[in-house]
Amino acid sequence: MRSTAACEIVILEGPESVADAAERVAGASGDLSQVMRRMAENARAGVIADKAEDIALAAGRERTLYQAVKDFRLAARSTLGKAE
């Protein structure tokens, strides 16, 4: 199952707290993907002017995605009664 399909199932069928966390993961993933696509396009075109800025932006978005995934896992564990 694609991750976007899994996210849609959680949003449609899951409790609100887990659905909200899933939406944050999807948003953070999309934000990181956008930067990575631009970086790949610039690399193919030989554009290096924004490389350092894009690397820093990608790193920040990666951290945001990592935190969103952690929050999703915590919300899912809590809903399943397996909170630590």
C-alpha positions as CSV (number, residue, x, y, z in Angstrom):
1,M,0.0,0.0,0.0
2,R,1.3,3.4,-0.9
3,S,2.0,5.7,2.0
4,T,-0.5,8.3,0.6
5,A,-3.2,5.7,0.5
6,A,-2.4,4.6,4.0
7,C,-2.5,8.2,5.2
8,E,-5.9,8.7,3.5
9,I,-7.3,5.6,5.3
10,V,-6.1,6.9,8.7
11,I,-7.6,10.3,8.0
12,L,-10.9,8.8,6.9
13,E,-11.2,6.0,9.5
14,G,-8.9,6.9,12.3
15,P,-9.5,9.0,15.4
16,E,-9.0,12.7,15.0
17,S,-5.7,12.8,17.0
18,V,-4.1,10.2,14.8
19,A,-5.6,11.7,11.6
20,D,-4.2,15.1,12.5
21,A,-0.8,13.5,13.1
22,A,-1.0,11.7,9.8
23,E,-1.8,14.9,8.0
24,R,1.2,16.6,9.5
25,V,3.4,13.7,8.3
26,A,2.0,14.0,4.8
27,G,2.5,17.7,4.8
28,A,6.1,17.5,6.1
29,S,6.9,14.8,3.5
30,G,5.5,16.9,0.7
31,D,7.5,19.9,1.8
32,L,10.7,17.9,1.9
33,S,10.0,16.3,-1.5
34,Q,9.4,19.7,-3.0
35,V,12.9,20.9,-1.9
36,M,14.5,17.6,-3.0
37,R,12.9,17.8,-6.5
38,R,14.2,21.3,-6.9
39,M,17.6,20.3,-5.8
40,A,17.6,17.4,-8.3
41,E,16.4,19.7,-11.1
42,N,19.1,22.3,-10.3
43,A,21.8,19.6,-10.2
44,R,20.7,18.3,-13.6
45,A,20.7,21.8,-15.0
46,G,24.1,22.6,-13.4
47,V,22.6,25.4,-11.2
48,I,24.6,25.7,-8.0
49,A,23.7,29.2,-6.9
50,D,21.1,28.1,-4.3
51,K,22.8,24.8,-3.3
52,A,23.9,25.7,0.2
53,E,20.6,27.3,1.0
54,D,18.7,24.3,-0.4
55,I,20.8,21.9,1.6
56,A,20.0,23.8,4.8
57,L,16.3,24.0,3.9
58,A,16.2,20.3,3.2
59,A,17.9,19.5,6.5
60,G,15.3,21.6,8.4
61,R,12.4,19.9,6.5
62,E,13.9,16.5,7.2
63,R,14.0,17.3,11.0
64,T,10.3,18.5,10.7
65,L,9.4,15.3,9.0
66,Y,11.2,13.2,11.6
67,Q,9.4,14.9,14.4
68,A,6.0,14.6,12.6
69,V,6.6,10.8,12.3
70,K,7.6,10.6,16.0
71,D,4.4,12.4,16.9
72,F,2.3,10.2,14.6
73,R,3.8,7.1,16.3
74,L,3.0,8.4,19.7
75,A,-0.6,9.3,18.8
76,A,-1.1,5.8,17.2
77,R,0.4,4.1,20.3
78,S,-1.8,6.1,22.6
79,T,-4.9,5.2,20.6
80,L,-3.9,1.6,20.6
81,G,-3.3,1.6,24.3
82,K,0.4,1.1,24.0
83,A,1.8,4.4,25.1
84,E,5.2,4.3,26.7
